[in-house]
Amino acid sequence: MLSPLKTLLTQFFNVPEDVAASVGDAHGLQLATAVLLVEVMRSDTHISDTERAAAVLALRNKFALTDAEMQQLLAQAEHTAGNSNDYFRYTSAMNEHFSQAQKIQVVEHMWQVAYADGHLDAHENHVISKVAGLLHVTHGEYIAAKLHAKQAAGLA
């Protein structure tokens, strides 16, 4: 039953087979989170070292990973994000396995990455807004996460 779905995902949507098979497991959820953070980094014209450091810090805060696991996760996330057409497969796994507080935390981490370089790009704002909607984060929760990240970055 799931094999045809996996085949559809890998062929039609160009989803790597390992991602299609594992988005619901622990590594898949780590990868989904990392991909969304990478998407924020990729959305403006320049990926800065401060944005990359903010993504690493967010992933360290969320998951207990060794340095080697972190490097592997980021490399896989960057590759996956480069071949990704949408955010739904990542956010749907999060909706199924994350609490509302965890989803809000992901949105806040995305804001932290966006604010890491001291400048909020309109494309970063758009990506985060779209993901927040897919995660069913309310507008109030979205704004609170944004303000908290802005304050933490010293921009408020």
Secondary structure as the mmCIF struct_conf table of DSSP 4:
data_model
#
loop_
_struct_conf.conf_type_id
_struct_conf.id
_struct_conf.beg_label_comp_id
_struct_conf.beg_label_asym_id
_struct_conf.beg_label_seq_id
_struct_conf.end_label_comp_id
_struct_conf.end_label_asym_id
_struct_conf.end_label_seq_id
HELX_RH_AL_P HELX_RH_AL_P1 LEU A 2 PHE A 12
BEND BEND1 PHE A 13 PHE A 13
HELX_RH_AL_P HELX_RH_AL_P2 GLU A 17 SER A 22
TURN_TY1_P TURN_TY1_P1 VAL A 23 GLY A 24
BEND BEND2 ASP A 25 ASP A 25
HELX_RH_AL_P HELX_RH_AL_P3 ALA A 26 SER A 43
BEND BEND3 ASP A 44 THR A 45
HELX_RH_AL_P HELX_RH_AL_P4 ASP A 49 LYS A 62
BEND BEND4 PHE A 63 PHE A 63
HELX_RH_AL_P HELX_RH_AL_P5 ASP A 67 GLY A 82
TURN_TY1_P TURN_TY1_P2 ASN A 83 ASN A 83
BEND BEND5 TYR A 87 TYR A 87
HELX_RH_AL_P HELX_RH_AL_P6 PHE A 88 HIS A 97
BEND BEND6 PHE A 98 PHE A 98
HELX_RH_AL_P HELX_RH_AL_P7 GLN A 100 TYR A 115
TURN_TY1_P TURN_TY1_P3 ALA A 116 ASP A 117
BEND BEND7 GLY A 118 GLY A 118
HELX_RH_AL_P HELX_RH_AL_P8 ALA A 122 LEU A 134
TURN_TY1_P TURN_TY1_P4 LEU A 135 HIS A 136
HELX_RH_AL_P HELX_RH_AL_P9 HIS A 139 ALA A 152
TURN_TY1_P TURN_TY1_P5 ALA A 153 GLY A 154
#
